[in-house]
Amino acid sequence: MKKFFLTLICLVSVLFAAAPTCHKSSAYNYCRYVGKVEQVYISNGNAILIYIDTPLDVNLANSNGLAATKSDAILLRVNDSNKVFSDYFYSTALTALTANKKVMIQMKDVSGGYLVADRIWIHKD
């Protein structure tokens, strides 16, 4: 019985920690991450980094037209044109981190080797 519960716990943890997936569509190429936020970082250099629990396979991103070299975080650059979105994005990521909720983040660009986020959802666990 103990083995059953240990196996079940391991299976559940694998199901909730998935590496980002990448896709090609007729409109654009993109990657999507569904999982937990491990850490939220913001710098005075106008960068928000969302560290994820399962690294990206950069070869998968590259094969889908996104030349990523960084695998452990997702980037959002803060500038005057996206100030409101950046505030909402940071707030959503921070809420997910503190509430230990899963997020879905979609990325369709690369900057500095990081996939760049363009939307975020919080999942109900």
N, C-alpha and C positions, 0 to 999 in steps of 0.2 A: 504494500500500500504506500509506503514511504517513497519507493521508486516511482510509482505512478504520479504522485504529487510533485516530486522533483522534476520529472519529465514534463509535466504540465506547466510548471513554472518556467522552465527553460523555453518551452514552445511559445508561451505567451510573450516572454521577453523578446524572442526573435521576431514574432509577428508585429510588435510595436516599434521595433528598431530596424527600419529599412533604409538602405542607401538610396540616394536620389536616383530617379530614373530620367532618361532623356528621350525625346520624341521629335519626329519631323512631322510637320503639318503643311498644308498647302499655303498657309499664311506666314508661318515662321517656325523656326526650330526652338525648342525650349526644354528645360529640365524642371523636374518637380520633386520636392522633398516633402515627405510626410513623416513626422516623428517629433521627438522632444527637442527643445532648445536647451543646450547645455550651459551656455554663457552668452551674455549680451555685452558688447564692447562698443563704446563710442569715443571718438578722439576729437581733439580740437582741429584736426586736419579734415574734418567733415566726412568721416567714414563711420558707418555703423557696421559692425561685424556680428553676425549671428552664428555662433559655434553650434554645430549639429552633433547628434549622438552617433551617427553612422557616416563615415566619410564617403565622398563622391568618388566614383571610378572615373578619373579624368579621361581615360581612353574612351569611355562611353560618351562623355560630353564632346570630345574631339570628333568622334565618328558621326556625331549629329550636328557638326558645324559650329560648335562652341569651344574655342581654344582655351579651355581652363587648365591651369597648372596647380591651383590650390584646391585641396580636397576637404578641409575640415571646417570651413566657414562659408557663409554667404554674405555678400557685400551689398550695402546700399550707400551710395554717395549722397550727401546732403548738399543741396544748393538752393539758390533763390527760387528756381522754377519748381522745385518739388518740396518746399518747406512744410506745407501742410501734410502731404502724404508721408514725409519722413517722420514727422511728429506722431502721426497715427500708426505708422509701421513700428516705430520704436515702442510705443505704448502697447501695441498688440503683442509684440515679442516679449516684452517685459511681463505683461499679464500672464502669458502662457508659461513663462519661466517660473514665476512665483506661484502660480496655481498648479504647476506640474501637469499641464495639458499639452496634447499634441498640436502641432501646427501643420499647415500645408503652405509651402512657399513655392511660388513659380518664378523661374529665372529664364530670361531669353537674351541676355547679353553677357559680356565678360569685360572686366576692368581689373588691371593689375593681377591677372591670373585667377581672380575670384569670379564665380558666377554672380551676376547682379540681379537682385530681387526686384520684381515689379508688382507683386501682390502677395498677400498673406491672409490666411484664415486660421481661426482657432477651432479645433475639433472638440466636440463633447466626448469625454471618455466614459 
